[in-house]
Amino acid sequence: MNRIYFDYAATTPVAPEVVEVMANALQKYYGNPSSIHAEGRQSRAAVEKARKQVAQCLGASIGEVFFTSCGTESNNMILRGCVNDLEVKRIISTKTEHHAVVHPLDKLAKENSVEVVYLSQDKKGRIDLEELKGLLEQSSLKTLVSLMHANNEVGTMIDLDEISEICQEHNALFHSDTTQTIGYFPIDLSKTRINFITGSAHKFYGPKGTGFVYINGDNILKPFIDGGGQERNMRAGTENIAGIMGLAHALQLSMDHQDERREAISAIRTYMIDQLQANFEDIEFNGDWEGKFHYKILSVSFPPSDKSDMLLLNLDIAGISVSGGSACASGAEAGSHVLSNLLGDSPRKTIRFSFSHKNTKEEVDFVIEKLKEMVPVGV
Ligand SMILES: Cc1ncc(COP(=O)(O)O)c(C=O)c1O
């Protein structure tokens, strides 16, 4: 059997159709989009066509979409921009955001004396909307609410409409890190008022190194990178034309096939849950796995044992790619800030399975058989 890849929340392979678009772009659109000659104009038109496509997929205006290098950059741009340019003095968030939000928030609190308030969460990672309302009522400081749409480790989701309404009622800005949900859930910004969302092409079968940020037209941020004035002066640097075209095409494909992919992925996830429950006595599912969850993510924990000590490594040797929590830059099996914040210190071994529409039940069966050799079945 080929290797089994169950790590689609870490990243996805580039779709063949996207590779084609990008290969063509690399050859055809070599002109600098800022040049006024024919080659430059052709490249400019390609970038603007991609922007229009992304805007349409999100129910946004063309002028509200800016291309960046990744989700991390997009989140940094928004958080810093809100503090530096929009006079935000207080940020309400959670401790289980991705590091691309957690770390900039730590820095802003230290270096810019911004008050960062963390909402409490239950063990599943759910927030209490009454607490959010209370916090917003308590202070007259200009506030940004920054809450990820779906948690990348445990899959717990928020309801964007609910939070959007609360933020509007209390005159607070709302940013959502939608990196895991863009292309997977319908997000219509013409109906749901959100000030900022962020996305990254490599999570939806596009290339690595290309992301975007949506900045609602009412909010004017200053340039994040100074220089030649590209991206309407928000992010200088010659555009990654092939990456941008790849992102737009990948997003379009994800939107066009969203329903059928969702059905296929949900079926695999349900089958995995059933098989785990049938074969292991002492398993726990993390996050809001039966409530508001991302259908591509399933986080499971097994009891500690000698055998499960090197679980990720042993699965890898068996040809199975999964994550322990989130992928970490060093590749090490590092502890997860999400799990420790939700569940405290636990000796249990957690695996995050994350699926694609291409995964099969046979792959799940193979993983279950291998897991039986590696963790206590308990029966
Ligand atoms: C929720 C979330 N935010 C941000 C990021 C960072 O995105 P990128 O890898 O494009 O920088 C990720 C990627 O793992 C993510 O899952």
The ligand as an SDF file (V2000), in Angstrom:
LIG
                    3D

 16 16  0  0  0  0  0  0  0  0999 V2000
   -5.5110   28.2250   12.1160 C   0  0  0  0  0  0  0  0  0  0  0  0
   -4.2140   28.5340   11.4320 C   0  0  0  0  0  0  0  0  0  0  0  0
   -3.7810   29.7980   11.3820 N   0  0  0  0  0  0  0  0  0  0  0  0
   -2.6380   30.1220   10.7640 C   0  0  0  0  0  0  0  0  0  0  0  0
   -1.8480   29.1690   10.1590 C   0  0  0  0  0  0  0  0  0  0  0  0
   -0.5910   29.5740    9.5130 C   0  0  0  0  0  0  0  0  0  0  0  0
   -0.7090   29.5180    8.1140 O   0  0  0  0  0  0  0  0  0  0  0  0
    0.5860   29.5200    7.1940 P   0  0  0  0  0  0  0  0  0  0  0  0
    1.1760   28.1560    7.2920 O   0  0  0  0  0  0  0  0  0  0  0  0
    0.0660   29.8070    5.8270 O   0  0  0  0  0  0  0  0  0  0  0  0
    1.4750   30.5730    7.6960 O   0  0  0  0  0  0  0  0  0  0  0  0
   -2.2590   27.8290   10.1890 C   0  0  0  0  0  0  0  0  0  0  0  0
   -1.4190   26.7730    9.6120 C   0  0  0  0  0  0  0  0  0  0  0  0
   -1.1870   25.7460   10.2200 O   0  0  0  0  0  0  0  0  0  0  0  0
   -3.4790   27.4990   10.8470 C   0  0  0  0  0  0  0  0  0  0  0  0
   -3.9150   26.2420   10.9130 O   0  0  0  0  0  0  0  0  0  0  0  0
  1  2  1  0
  2  3  1  0
  2 15  2  0
  3  4  2  0
  4  5  1  0
  5  6  1  0
  5 12  2  0
  6  7  1  0
  7  8  1  0
  8  9  2  0
  8 10  1  0
  8 11  1  0
 12 13  1  0
 12 15  1  0
 13 14  2  0
 15 16  1  0
M  END
$$$$
